[in-house]
């Protein structure tokens, strides 16, 4: 399972459990659509830190990193590269 799939599973299960009829795609706007609020973003950050072992500094919690599942997965890739350098 790739990062985007794991994020999708988490968001669907933990943040959207009351919406079983909803199907998310990688480019769906999580924030602008209201599917995920600021508390949801913090839950995603906690999931990332626990599941992937990546520390997300407060300055990285920005809309451009958490707008879509694909952007979150891209952020993870970039963060891993930065941590490895």
C-alpha positions as CSV (number, residue, x, y, z in Angstrom):
1,X,0.0,0.0,0.0
2,X,1.5,3.4,-1.0
3,X,1.3,6.6,1.1
4,X,-1.7,8.0,-0.6
5,X,-3.6,4.7,-0.1
6,X,-2.8,4.7,3.6
7,X,-3.8,8.3,3.9
8,X,-7.1,7.6,2.1
9,X,-7.8,4.6,4.4
10,X,-7.1,6.7,7.5
11,X,-9.2,9.7,6.4
12,X,-12.1,7.5,5.3
13,X,-12.1,5.4,8.4
14,X,-11.2,8.0,11.1
15,X,-12.4,11.4,9.7
16,X,-15.3,10.5,7.4
17,X,-16.7,7.4,9.2
18,X,-20.2,9.1,9.2
19,X,-20.1,9.4,5.4
20,X,-19.9,5.8,4.1
21,X,-21.5,6.9,0.8
22,X,-18.6,9.3,0.1
23,X,-15.7,8.2,-2.2
24,X,-12.5,10.2,-2.1
25,X,-10.0,10.6,-4.9
26,X,-6.4,11.8,-4.6
27,X,-7.1,15.3,-5.9
28,X,-10.3,16.0,-3.9
29,X,-10.1,19.2,-2.0
30,X,-10.4,18.1,1.6
31,X,-10.3,21.5,3.2
32,X,-12.2,23.7,0.8
33,X,-15.0,21.2,0.6
34,X,-15.3,21.1,4.4
35,X,-14.6,17.4,4.6
36,X,-11.7,18.0,6.9
37,X,-11.4,20.9,9.3
38,X,-8.5,22.2,11.4
39,X,-8.9,19.5,14.0
40,X,-9.0,16.9,11.2
41,X,-5.7,18.3,9.9
42,X,-4.2,17.9,13.3
43,X,-5.4,14.3,13.4
44,X,-3.8,13.7,10.0
45,X,-0.5,15.2,11.3
46,X,-0.6,12.8,14.3
47,X,-1.3,9.9,12.0
48,X,1.6,10.8,9.8
49,X,4.0,11.2,12.8
50,X,2.9,7.9,14.3
51,X,2.5,5.8,11.1
52,X,5.4,7.1,9.1
53,X,7.8,8.3,11.8
54,X,8.0,11.7,10.3
55,X,8.0,14.8,12.5
56,X,5.8,17.5,11.0
57,X,7.1,20.9,12.2
58,X,4.4,23.5,12.9
59,X,5.6,25.7,10.0
60,X,4.8,22.8,7.6
61,X,1.2,22.6,8.6
62,X,0.0,24.8,5.7
63,X,-2.9,24.5,3.3
64,X,-0.6,23.7,0.3
65,X,0.6,20.6,2.1
66,X,-2.8,19.3,3.3
67,X,-5.3,20.3,0.7
68,X,-5.6,16.9,-1.0
69,X,-4.5,13.4,-0.3
70,X,-2.0,13.6,-3.2
71,X,-0.5,16.8,-1.8
72,X,-0.1,15.1,1.6
73,X,1.6,12.2,0.0
74,X,3.9,14.5,-2.0
75,X,4.7,16.3,1.3
76,X,5.7,13.0,2.9
77,X,8.0,12.2,0.0
78,X,9.6,15.7,0.2
79,X,9.9,15.5,4.0
80,X,11.6,12.1,3.8
81,X,14.1,13.5,1.2
82,X,14.8,16.5,3.4
83,X,15.3,14.3,6.5
84,X,17.7,12.0,4.5
85,X,19.9,14.9,3.3
